[in-house]
Amino acid sequence: MPDSKVVDVVSLDEFKKIIQDEKKVSVANFWASWANQCAPMDEALKVLADEVDSTAANFLRVSMYTR
């Protein structure tokens, strides 16, 4: 998701590190490339991330293959 405030999480360690930030709420979208219903949620997450102050929240996109 280029040009977005949504972070594509690539590892479990990265996910844990990001969500431990006590100063921000974390919003995670767990998705799978083969699931058609994930595409609208990706768009919704991108819109939300653009509307919310990035100092208040982390927006994460986590593939079902992340380990």
DOZAVEX-503912 format. One record per residue (C-alpha): residue in one letter; x, y, z. Coordinates in Angstrom, 2 decimals. Layout:
// residues N
residu=a xx=X yy=Y zz=Z
...
//
This chain:
// residues 67
residu=m xx=0.00 yy=0.00 zz=0.00
residu=p xx=2.32 yy=2.76 zz=-1.15
residu=d xx=1.59 yy=6.39 zz=-0.29
residu=s xx=-0.28 yy=5.38 zz=2.83
residu=k xx=0.24 yy=5.57 zz=6.57
residu=v xx=-0.55 yy=1.86 zz=6.77
residu=v xx=2.44 yy=-0.30 zz=7.68
residu=d xx=2.78 yy=-3.70 zz=6.00
residu=v xx=4.02 yy=-5.86 zz=8.87
residu=v xx=6.58 yy=-8.42 zz=7.70
residu=s xx=7.32 yy=-10.32 zz=10.91
residu=l xx=5.85 yy=-11.27 zz=14.24
residu=d xx=8.67 yy=-9.43 zz=16.02
residu=e xx=7.84 yy=-6.24 zz=14.10
residu=f xx=4.15 yy=-6.62 zz=14.97
residu=k xx=4.92 yy=-7.09 zz=18.69
residu=k xx=7.26 yy=-4.08 zz=18.72
residu=i xx=4.70 yy=-1.79 zz=17.09
residu=i xx=1.75 yy=-2.76 zz=19.28
residu=q xx=3.79 yy=-2.27 zz=22.46
residu=d xx=3.80 yy=1.49 zz=21.86
residu=e xx=1.82 yy=2.69 zz=24.88
residu=k xx=1.34 yy=6.17 zz=23.42
residu=k xx=-0.65 yy=4.96 zz=20.41
residu=v xx=-3.56 yy=2.69 zz=19.74
residu=s xx=-2.87 yy=0.05 zz=17.10
residu=v xx=-5.41 yy=-0.88 zz=14.44
residu=a xx=-4.54 yy=-4.15 zz=12.71
residu=n xx=-6.05 yy=-5.52 zz=9.53
residu=f xx=-5.33 yy=-9.24 zz=9.19
residu=w xx=-5.68 yy=-10.15 zz=5.52
residu=a xx=-5.09 yy=-12.82 zz=2.90
residu=s xx=-4.38 yy=-12.19 zz=-0.78
residu=w xx=-6.80 yy=-14.93 zz=-1.84
residu=a xx=-9.74 yy=-13.52 zz=0.17
residu=n xx=-11.74 yy=-11.11 zz=-1.99
residu=q xx=-13.44 yy=-9.55 zz=1.03
residu=c xx=-10.07 yy=-8.18 zz=2.22
residu=a xx=-9.81 yy=-5.61 zz=-0.61
residu=p xx=-12.57 yy=-3.30 zz=0.70
residu=m xx=-11.08 yy=-3.45 zz=4.19
residu=d xx=-7.68 yy=-2.43 zz=2.80
residu=e xx=-9.29 yy=0.66 zz=1.29
residu=a xx=-11.18 yy=1.44 zz=4.51
residu=l xx=-7.98 yy=1.13 zz=6.56
residu=k xx=-6.13 yy=3.44 zz=4.17
residu=v xx=-8.88 yy=6.08 zz=4.39
residu=l xx=-8.99 yy=5.84 zz=8.18
residu=a xx=-5.19 yy=6.10 zz=8.42
residu=d xx=-5.25 yy=9.24 zz=6.29
residu=e xx=-7.93 yy=10.82 zz=8.49
residu=v xx=-6.45 yy=10.03 zz=11.91
residu=d xx=-3.45 yy=11.83 zz=13.39
residu=s xx=-0.45 yy=9.52 zz=13.00
residu=t xx=0.76 yy=10.51 zz=16.48
residu=a xx=-2.37 yy=8.88 zz=17.93
residu=a xx=-2.53 yy=5.55 zz=16.13
residu=n xx=-0.62 yy=2.88 zz=14.25
residu=f xx=-2.34 yy=1.27 zz=11.28
residu=l xx=-1.07 yy=-2.19 zz=10.44
residu=r xx=-1.71 yy=-4.59 zz=7.59
residu=v xx=-0.75 yy=-8.12 zz=8.60
residu=s xx=-0.63 yy=-10.95 zz=6.08
residu=m xx=-1.82 yy=-14.34 zz=7.21
residu=y xx=1.66 yy=-15.56 zz=6.19
residu=t xx=3.50 yy=-13.29 zz=8.65
residu=r xx=5.64 yy=-15.28 zz=11.06
//
